[in-house]
Amino acid sequence: MSPEEFFMYLTIGLIVLVPVGARLYRRVTLAKTQSMLKEQFGQSTTPPDQSSSKG
């Protein structure tokens, strides 16, 4: 494999792998964040009419 081929495949791989990796990371952290928020705010006992009357 020549250096030109190596860098061509490296560039193509990075162009494909970086966005895919970023989306996967975002999806994983979003799921963790949502579960953490549900765990924290699910236990609080605030009436829904107080939170919806803001505005």
N, C-alpha and C positions, 0 to 999 in steps of 0.2 A: 504494500500500500504506500503510495507516494504521499509526501507531506500535503500536497494540494487536496488529495482525496480525504486525508485525515481531517483537515480543517473544514472541508466542505461538509463532511458528515457531522463533525462537531457543531458547526453552525446550524445545520438543519435540526440536529438533535436538541440544541438549546432553544431554538425557536419553537419547537414543539413541546419540549418537556417543561420549560419554565412556566408558561401559562397553565398547562395542565396541573402542574404541581401547586401553583398558586390557587387554583380553583379548589383542588382537593383540600389544601390546608385551610382555606376559608370555610369550606363546608364542614370540616371537622371542628374547627374552633367555633363556628356558628352553632353547631349542635351542642357543644359543651356549654357555651354561653347561655343558650336558651334553657337548657336543663338546670343550670345554676340559678338563672333568674326565676324559673318556675319554682324551684326549691325555696328560694328566699322569699319571694312575694306570694307564693301559694299559702304560706303559713300565716301571713299577716291577715288580720281580720278587719279590713276597712270596708265599710258599706259601699256598694257600687254607686249609689246616688250622689255621694259626696265627690267622688273622683270624676263623675261625668258632668257635674254642674260647673266646672271651671270653664271660664271663657267668656 
